[in-house]
Amino acid sequence: MFNFSDNFFNKIEKKTNVGKDTILELASKLQQGDMKDEGTLREIIRELGKMTGKEVSKEKEDKIISAVVNDKVPKDLDKFV
């Protein structure tokens, strides 16, 4: 799994109001799920949308799923926060 600093979690919490514990709980769920399974990915995307209070359009959801399934997700996510 990724090795994130507290600074990373602080940035995420500041932007989303989602705490470190919630993020780690979701990460655990992600580890147990099949990240190539479209159904699992859609469920996780929707859960994240609810947590952050942001609606994710079907188009954006499709783009996220395509990126994950095709291994086009950046490995260094800390740069994007």
N, C-alpha and C positions, 0 to 999 in steps of 0.2 A: 504494500500500500504506500501511498505518498507520505512523505515526511514534511509536515507543515509546521511553521513556526507560530507562536502565539500572535505575532504581528499579523500573519495571514488571517487568523480567526478574528482578530480585532477589526480588520478591514472589512471582512465579510459581514460581521455583526453590525458594524456601523452603516453599511449600505443596505442591509436586508432586514435588520432587527431579528435575525435568527442566531441564537447563541451557539457556542462551541459544542455544548452537550447534544443539542439537537442535530448539529452537523455531523458529529461523530456517530450518533445513533443512525442517521441516514447512511453514512459511509459503511457502517456495519451491514445494513440492509443491502447496500449495493454489492458488497463483497459476497453475500450469500446468493444474490440473484444472478441470472444469466444476462450479462450486459450486451449480448447479441440478440436477445429476444425482444421483439418490438413491443409486446404486451407489457413486459417488465419495465422497459424504458418509458413507455407512455405513462404508466402508473407513477413512476418516480418523478417524471417531469410535472405531472399534475399535482403531486404532493408538494413539490418544491414551489410551484405557483401559489398554492394555498398558503404555505408557510410564509411566503414573502408578500402575499397580497397582490400578486401580479398575475394577470391573465396571459396565458400563452396561446397564441393563435394556432390553428391546425397547421398552417403553413410553417410557422416557426418550429412547432413540435416535429414536423416531418424533417426539417433541416437538421435539427439536433439529433434525431434518430439516425439519419443518414450519416452524419459525421461520426457518431459513436460506432455504428455498425461497420463503417469503412475505415476505422482506425485513423480518423483525421482530427482527433482531439489532441491539443497540445499537451505535452508531458509536464511542462513547467507552468502550471496554472497561476502561480504566485505573480507572474508578470502581468496577468490580465485583471488583477484586482486593484 
